């Protein structure tokens, strides 16, 4: 690694109102200390038409503020309409694309792209295949331990990114859990996923929350928090840290990660401030320590 770690704001995974989503990106452009911002619908193509008219002005605002813009693809492409959308995305000029479905990587035809976290990249062979297809950056799955992340980072010339904050995208399905929970069909979903702007908690039979549902997407219930692990990961070759947007103050969250990475804020203070920014959140970092993902392992001095 030859430069300071960079911060990436991942695409908004939830179904926020189009105007609210536009204003969120405008604020990120004007106030957030992040290097890269992802824009685009990843979870459900039925949401796309609502925000699509705002994308040009959002991209322009972000670029004018000096942010790198990346257009993120759907994670599951099933219909002819979604295939056409993927082709249009892959053919855009001048803006980097994140492939979250392997078909999008194939459509890039050797042009640079980001290998997204939903491509299930767990070994050096997969990394090499994606690099041969044109990938220049990879966001690794959240289930990897620090040792595995370091081994993969050392094996590739691609920029290596890890997911460092937010509810983690774990799986995607053809079925819509949010609609099913309300006795609605997927085709007649009434966009009820918008009722849960940070996802809908799912409980065990013992009424212990352990997952979250976001339309067709399964997510972690716990909020990933790698504040205490970021510096160590950076020393082992990680060049980027991804923050997943939530309804928390993402400008302040990004500032905390920046301050910790720069050594300007102590970890205990940063963790206290993060807890204050995310009332009610349960944090976790177990995966990076090779432990069950829902655990939180405190940093050791």
C-alpha positions, 0 to 999 in steps of 0.5 A: 500500500502506497497511500492512505486508506480511502473511504467508500460510501456504498450504494444505498440498499434500502428503499428510501423516497426518491427525493430523500435519496437525492438529498442524501447524496447531495449532502454526501457530496457537500459534507462527507469526507469520503473518496468514492460514492456508489450510486445505483439500485442493487436490490430490486429493479422495481425501485429503479424508475423512481430514482433514475430521473435524479441520477444525472444531477446526483452524479454531477453534484458528486463529481463536482465535489471531487468524489469518484462516482461508481455505478452499482449493478443489481445483485440478481438479474432475472428478466429481459428488462433487467438484462437490458438495464445491465447492458446499458449500465455496462456500456456507459462511458466515463463512469466506473461500474461495480458488478454485483452479478457475474453477468455484468462483469462479462458485459464489461468486455475487458474494460475496468470495473469494480468486483462487488461484494455480492460476487462471492469472492473467497479465493485467489483463483476467483480474484485472478479470473475477475482481474483477467476480465478487467476488474481493477478493484474488489470489495471482499465479502464480509465473512472473511477473516483478517488473515484471509483478507490479507492473503487475498490482498497480497495475491492481487494488484487490484485495489482491495476493499473491505466492508467496515460499517453498516448492516451487511448484505448477506444474500439475495433471493427471487422472492420478496420477504418484505411483501410475504411478511405482509401477505402480499405477492412480489408483483403486488408488493405495494413497495412495502420495503419502504416502511423499513428504511434500515431493514426489517428485523427478523427474530428467532423463535426465542424472539432474539433478533438475528437478521434483517430483511430488505425486500428480497435481500437478507442482511445482518441484524448487527451493524458492522463496526471495524473502527478498531480493526481498520488500522490493522487491516490497512497495515496488511494491505487493505486500501479501502473501507466501505461504509454502507449507508443507513439512516444514521448521520453518515457524514459523522460516521465517515468523519469518525473512520477518517479520524481513526485511520489518521490517528487523530482520534482515540479508539475508545472515544471513537467507539463511544461517539459511534454508539451515540450516532447509532442509538439502539444499534448492536455492533459486530466484527466477529467475522474479521476475527475468525469468529461468529459474525454477530460477536463484537471483539474489542480491540486489544492495546 
